[in-house]
């Protein structure tokens, strides 16, 4: 995981970086843990097998109950929100993805719904859905209530 030099860490600056295909996202905060993730939507992706291996039982049931045409987007919503949260925590996959739940269906606002073993952990986090492009799903997790989100777009 990328890290800042000591003098920047002491300033409270935190960041997270994610890349998929030809897009990259960078999230920056001051004194708050942050995680960001982006994924290219791939309709031929074996989402059912991955969900059954990594998602909570409730998330699997919810995903498979959706109409087939919504499942790919819902899967990647769930995946990017989970990845953003574990990146923010800094523990990587040592925190199993089935030990916390996120919202991910089209009618739900992005949210960290539950966390184990500490159920109060979910209340300390904000999850946001990002829209970097039509063929992508992306999410931002930050340890705080989000008051300001500013986006910049660079093209090279």
N, C-alpha and C positions, 0 to 999 in steps of 0.2 A: 504494500500500500504506500503510495507517495506520501511524503511528509515534508514539513517545512523546516528550515534551519532554525536553530534555537532562538535566535533573535526575533524571528517572526512568530514563533510559538508563544513567546513571552508577551507579545503584543495582543494575543487573543484571536488572531486571525486563524480561521479554520476553512478547509476547502474539501471538495469532493469532485471527482472527474469520472466521466463515463463516455464511451465511444461505441458506436455501432455503424457499420458500413461507412458512409461518408459524412456522418454527423457526429459531433462531440458536444457534450454539455459540461459546463463547469459551474459549480455552486460555491459561493463564498459567504461566510458569516463572520461575525465577531462574537467570540466567547460562547458560541453554541455549536454543539455537535451537528454535523450535516452529512447527508448522503444523497447521491443522485444516481439515477440509472436511466438508460435509454436502450431500447431494443427495436430492431426492424421487425415489423409484423410479417410473419411468414405463414401463409395459409396452409402450407403442406407440413408444418411442424407437428410433431407427435405430442401435442399438448396433453392429451389424456394420460399417457404413460408418465410424463414428467409430473403432472399434477398429482397423480396417484402415488408417486414416489416421495414428493416433497411437501405438498400442501396438507393442511389439517383436514380431518374428516369432514367437517362442516363446509369448508371451502370446496372440496371435491364434489360434494352433493350439490352445492349451489351452482358450481360451474356446469355440471352435467345436466342440471335442470333447465338451463337456459336454452332457447332455440339455437339450433346448430349454427345459424348465420351470425350469432353473437359470441360464440365461444372463443374464437381466436382472439378477438379484441379483449374479451374479459380475461382470458388466460394471461395475456401480456400485461394488462392492467395490474393483475394480481402479482405477477412475477416482478415487474419493475418496482412496485410499491414495497414488496418484501426485500428486494435487493437494496433499494435506497435505505430502508431501515437498518439492515444489517451492516451496510457500509458506514452509516452514521455511528453505530455502536462500536465499530472498530474491531469486532470479534470475528468477522467473516462468518464462514459456515460452521464455526464452532457453536453458533446459536442455530439450532435446527429450525428450518423454515416452518415446520408444523407446530412449533411452540408459541407461535403468535399468529393472529389473524388480522387480515386487512379487508376493507370493502373493495369491490372491484366490478360490480355489475353496472350497466349504463345508468340506472336510476339512482345509484348511491353516490353520495359525496365521498371523496377519498378520505379514509380514516384508518387509524390503527385501532382495531376493535378490542383486542384482548392480548395479553402477554402473560407468559408463564416463565418463571415461577412467581414473579411479582406482578399481580394484577393492576397495581397502581401505576406501573410504568407507562401504560397506554395513554394516560392522561397528560403526560409530560411532552407529547409529541404532536406535531402537525404533519400531515401528509398532503401533498399537492400534486395534482395531475398537470403535466406540462404538455404542450402541443408543438413540438419542434418540426413536424411535417406530417403529411397525410398518411404515410406508410410507417409511422413510428408510434410507439407507446413510450412514455417517459414519466418519471415521478421524482419528487423531491421530498426528503424527510428531514425535518429540523426539530431540534429539542427546544421547542418554545411555541408560543402562539405567534403565528406569522402576521406581522403588521405591514411589511413592505417587501414587495417582490419586484425587482427590476430586471427586465430582460434586454440583452444586447445581442445583435446578430452580426457576426463577422463572416465574410466570404473572402476566400483567397483565390 
